[in-house]
């Protein structure tokens, strides 16, 4: 399973929108309620290249919301927005496995390799639906810790 997907939510009833959806997105539907339909598509979904996402945004307007959806199975990563504020997590089960799911348009993933030495990695991703590959890695930092270099606290912000 890919760990970073694009979550597309259409806040309308499936019966109302089913004939207006691109055929290529239907297989990525993860659930529906009477008020909304949720899809988790990979970053290489054909709909980003052929304009299907643009057509959906035009057709459904403000009823459509898109964000990054990150799935992980461990507690070793700290998920925040770019300001370092912790993201809400949701417990989900996919393919019989339990995952923590985080949804936001901008996601920062910080992983400590050695807390005592302040050795860590930070990756920042953002969503840009104007791109044919909308999951964009904008920062990838590896810090060896020690006296020189970047400190993890620079990325942590307000953790309340």
Buried (B, 14 or more C-beta within 10 A) or exposed (E): EEEBBBBBBBBBBBEEBEEEBBEEBEEBBBEBEEEBBBBBBBBEBBBBEEEBBEBBBEBBEEBBBBBBBBBBEEEEBBBBBBEBBBBEBEEBEEEEEEBBBBBBBBBBBBBBBEEEEBBBBBBBBBBEBEEBEBBBEEEEBEBEBEEEEBEBEEBBBEEE
